[in-house]
Amino acid sequence: MSKVLIITGGSKGIGRATAQRFSEAYYRVVNLSRKPIDLAGAQQIPVDMLEQDWLAGCQSALLDAVADAEQVVLVHNAARQDGDTVADLEGDAFRDVLQINLVAPQELNRLLIPHLPEGSAILYVGSTLAEKAVSGCASYIASKHGLVGLMRSTVQDLAGRGIHSACVCPGFTDTEMLRGHINNDPEVIAAITANVSHQRLIDPDEIARCLQFCAENPVISGSVIHANLGQIER
Ligand SMILES: NC(=O)c1ccc[n+]([C@@H]2O[C@H](COP(=O)([O-])OP(=O)(O)OC[C@H]3O[C@@H](n4cnc5c(N)ncnc54)[C@H](OP(=O)(O)O)[C@@H]3O)[C@@H](O)[C@H]2O)c1
């Protein structure tokens, strides 16, 4: 059986771990990101999803990649997290974050959905901040809430097609995005892990395993899956 993983943001972090896990499960991996993915056998499609016409140059490569597939798993993973608040967020900066985190996934959906065979899956990587807010990352939070809406619409609009969808919402995962956001400050990491019931950061492969489970189990379709090791609310 020919299984294909199309993933965005597979060059590092959760995306890289997911690409590796699916590769080990005999999926052909196709990655879209600016930097290349370091994974034997993976096909790299270099894109900057911030650019308005980012999809134009890679449409035919993507359609070729799914042409003979018996199952396609499309994972919308790439994202950008800026520090901003509703008091200072400017329109252009907001549009940029929405373009990468929310519009680009829909542009990929529109291209690929007509070519997805029955048994395929469209998975979204959300965040704990897809269903709640904290101060200081308004654009990211709005984009992640929007992604849950896109997942729910995916389920409704593709009813009868045999394609399932879910949104996996990671908690604090040990990646460049997290460490960059907190300036790799050990005190902040200690404060974060004190609010996690397992008192540690999540390994990216734990999220990858969750995505693989979702890909292989259509019964979860429509779910928002909180993969956060139990965040303690105070
Ligand atoms: N880490 C956490 O604690 C955490 C928590 C909740 C949710 N998440 C979510 O998990 C997902 C992965 O995050 P991560 O922590 O693994 O982040 P990461 O290590 O920063 O990786 C982000 C990925 O997105 C890609 N990307 C960013 N901007 C792009 C652009 N303009 N065009 C194309 N690709 C772009 C990057 O690739 P290039 O730089 O090569 O382009 C990279 O592969 C994201 O959706 C994030 O919101 C993470």
The ligand as an SDF file (V2000), in Angstrom:
LIG
                    3D

 48 52  0  0  0  0  0  0  0  0999 V2000
    6.5270   23.6720   21.1520 N   0  0  0  0  0  0  0  0  0  0  0  0
    5.4300   23.8910   21.8660 C   0  0  0  0  0  0  0  0  0  0  0  0
    5.4830   24.0130   23.0970 O   0  0  0  0  0  0  0  0  0  0  0  0
    4.0780   23.9620   21.1800 C   0  0  0  0  0  0  0  0  0  0  0  0
    2.9550   24.0970   21.9930 C   0  0  0  0  0  0  0  0  0  0  0  0
    1.7100   24.1590   21.3960 C   0  0  0  0  0  0  0  0  0  0  0  0
    1.5810   24.0770   20.0190 C   0  0  0  0  0  0  0  0  0  0  0  0
    2.6870   23.9290   19.2510 N   0  0  0  0  0  0  0  0  0  0  0  0
    2.4870   23.8540   17.8040 C   0  0  0  0  0  0  0  0  0  0  0  0
    3.2200   22.7900   17.2540 O   0  0  0  0  0  0  0  0  0  0  0  0
    3.5750   23.0850   15.8930 C   0  0  0  0  0  0  0  0  0  0  0  0
    5.0600   22.8740   15.7060 C   0  0  0  0  0  0  0  0  0  0  0  0
    5.7390   23.7290   16.6120 O   0  0  0  0  0  0  0  0  0  0  0  0
    7.2510   23.4830   17.0610 P   0  0  0  0  0  0  0  0  0  0  0  0
    7.3120   23.7850   18.4940 O   0  0  0  0  0  0  0  0  0  0  0  0
    7.7530   22.1960   16.5290 O   0  0  0  0  0  0  0  0  0  0  0  0
    7.9160   24.7290   16.3000 O   0  0  0  0  0  0  0  0  0  0  0  0
    9.3410   24.9410   15.6100 P   0  0  0  0  0  0  0  0  0  0  0  0
   10.3530   24.0150   16.1700 O   0  0  0  0  0  0  0  0  0  0  0  0
    9.5710   26.4040   15.6600 O   0  0  0  0  0  0  0  0  0  0  0  0
    9.0080   24.5200   14.1050 O   0  0  0  0  0  0  0  0  0  0  0  0
    8.1280   25.3100   13.3440 C   0  0  0  0  0  0  0  0  0  0  0  0
    8.1090   24.7890   11.9160 C   0  0  0  0  0  0  0  0  0  0  0  0
    7.2920   25.6750   11.1350 O   0  0  0  0  0  0  0  0  0  0  0  0
    7.9920   25.9990    9.9450 C   0  0  0  0  0  0  0  0  0  0  0  0
    7.6710   27.3460    9.4980 N   0  0  0  0  0  0  0  0  0  0  0  0
    7.6380   28.4760   10.2420 C   0  0  0  0  0  0  0  0  0  0  0  0
    7.4100   29.5290    9.4590 N   0  0  0  0  0  0  0  0  0  0  0  0
    7.2720   29.0600    8.1930 C   0  0  0  0  0  0  0  0  0  0  0  0
    7.0360   29.6650    6.9360 C   0  0  0  0  0  0  0  0  0  0  0  0
    6.9140   30.9930    6.8090 N   0  0  0  0  0  0  0  0  0  0  0  0
    6.9540   28.8750    5.8360 N   0  0  0  0  0  0  0  0  0  0  0  0
    7.1080   27.5430    5.9380 C   0  0  0  0  0  0  0  0  0  0  0  0
    7.3390   26.9030    7.1050 N   0  0  0  0  0  0  0  0  0  0  0  0
    7.4270   27.6560    8.2120 C   0  0  0  0  0  0  0  0  0  0  0  0
    9.4690   25.9300   10.3450 C   0  0  0  0  0  0  0  0  0  0  0  0
   10.2520   25.6090    9.1970 O   0  0  0  0  0  0  0  0  0  0  0  0
   11.3500   26.5840    8.5470 P   0  0  0  0  0  0  0  0  0  0  0  0
   11.8870   27.4600    9.6220 O   0  0  0  0  0  0  0  0  0  0  0  0
   12.3300   25.6200    7.9600 O   0  0  0  0  0  0  0  0  0  0  0  0
   10.5660   27.3080    7.5110 O   0  0  0  0  0  0  0  0  0  0  0  0
    9.4900   24.7600   11.3180 C   0  0  0  0  0  0  0  0  0  0  0  0
    9.6940   23.5420   10.6340 O   0  0  0  0  0  0  0  0  0  0  0  0
    3.1170   24.5280   15.6510 C   0  0  0  0  0  0  0  0  0  0  0  0
    1.8560   24.5170   15.0280 O   0  0  0  0  0  0  0  0  0  0  0  0
    2.9700   25.0870   17.0600 C   0  0  0  0  0  0  0  0  0  0  0  0
    2.0470   26.1400   17.1250 O   0  0  0  0  0  0  0  0  0  0  0  0
    3.9450   23.8800   19.7930 C   0  0  0  0  0  0  0  0  0  0  0  0
  1  2  1  0
  2  3  2  0
  2  4  1  0
  4  5  1  0
  4 48  2  0
  5  6  2  0
  6  7  1  0
  7  8  2  0
  8  9  1  0
  8 48  1  0
  9 10  1  0
  9 46  1  0
 10 11  1  0
 11 12  1  0
 11 44  1  0
 12 13  1  0
 13 14  1  0
 14 15  2  0
 14 16  1  0
 14 17  1  0
 17 18  1  0
 18 19  2  0
 18 20  1  0
 18 21  1  0
 21 22  1  0
 22 23  1  0
 23 24  1  0
 23 42  1  0
 24 25  1  0
 25 26  1  0
 25 36  1  0
 26 27  1  0
 26 35  1  0
 27 28  2  0
 28 29  1  0
 29 30  1  0
 29 35  2  0
 30 31  1  0
 30 32  2  0
 32 33  1  0
 33 34  2  0
 34 35  1  0
 36 37  1  0
 36 42  1  0
 37 38  1  0
 38 39  2  0
 38 40  1  0
 38 41  1  0
 42 43  1  0
 44 45  1  0
 44 46  1  0
 46 47  1  0
M  CHG  2   8   1  16  -1
M  END
$$$$
